[in-house]
Amino acid sequence: MKKKIIRTIGFLKGLILVFKPHLFLNWLRHPALLFSNTISLSKWISNQDKGVLLNDFYSPLRDYDKRYQLYDHLITTLDLSNEKVNYLEFGVCGAYSFNWWVQNNKNSESKFYGFDTFEGLPENWGTFKKGDMSAEVPESDDARAKFIKGLFQDSLPPFLSHTPMEATTRKIIHLDADLFTSTLFVLTSLGSSLKKGDILIFDEFNVPNHEFFAFKIFSDSFYVKTRLLGAVNNYFQVALIVE
Ligand SMILES: C[S@@+](CC[C@H](N)C(=O)[O-])C[C@H]1O[C@@H](n2cnc3c(N)ncnc32)[C@H](O)[C@@H]1O
């Protein structure tokens, strides 16, 4: 009986594909994915530790500047201001978040790497168009800071082969590229080098089809376990620690 059911399902699947359903159901793909990812996000949120000190869920209004409260919370609770860290930010644009971290970590041996096309988003994202968010490559008078211009997909592999990073130094990986593809590429490129204590910061985590979806696919595939350190703006900005 079981074999018969499996055979029938296999037959129906083949038949469905013969009818090329994408020709008349393509419009369903985005809302169906959004629906599925929203349910997954809701499940993820309800599994988080409610005892976390910084978490404003649910708050009716979004205040983007709250992300600095989250960074401050990390610096204070993990005592990061004097620790030697490797800070890698993906999506630098005007370097507002990047500069915050440079200014708030005083260890002379820390390194700060900022990756961006500096020519704007490589794809459309919501109401933003490809090329939006372009900016001049920032200048920093702090010798610990370095900017790497180009698509992550081109710049990150050579960077990783030429830049040794001691496993004992904590990595702070700040994902602020907005896009699913960019976020997934970075997470999977860095996945095998993640160590216990490394920190992941997301800037648009609660966007179901983008940063959240990339994080979900990555953590499910790499079996990476993380713990919530803080969240603001209803999980828009989130910080996680690798366990
Ligand atoms: C929201 S902005 C970053 C904002 C910045 N962190 C801040 O606080 O001011 C997103 C940036 O991600 C960059 N970006 C997205 N995908 C990228 C990719 N695949 N390669 C390089 N840069 C990318 C865009 O160029 C854009 O500047």
The ligand as a Gaussian input file, in Angstrom:
#p B3LYP/6-31G(d) Opt

LIG

0 1
 C       21.904000      49.168000       4.016000
 S       23.409000      49.479000       3.199000
 C       24.597000      49.388000       4.503000
 C       24.432000      50.443000       5.583000
 C       25.572000      50.585000       6.550000
 N       25.878000      49.388000       7.282000
 C       25.309000      51.717000       7.519000
 O       25.083000      51.480000       8.692000
 O       25.348000      52.870000       7.106000
 C       23.588000      47.997000       2.266000
 C       24.843000      47.933000       1.426000
 O       25.088000      46.590000       1.036000
 C       25.825000      46.610000      -0.168000
 N       25.731000      45.291000      -0.797000
 C       24.638000      44.491000      -0.886000
 N       24.947000      43.335000      -1.515000
 C       26.267000      43.403000      -1.822000
 C       27.179000      42.506000      -2.470000
 N       26.776000      41.306000      -2.925000
 N       28.458000      42.890000      -2.579000
 C       28.879000      44.095000      -2.124000
 N       28.057000      44.988000      -1.510000
 C       26.769000      44.640000      -1.364000
 C       25.206000      47.742000      -0.959000
 O       26.109000      48.275000      -1.877000
 C       24.804000      48.746000       0.147000
 O       25.735000      49.777000       0.229000

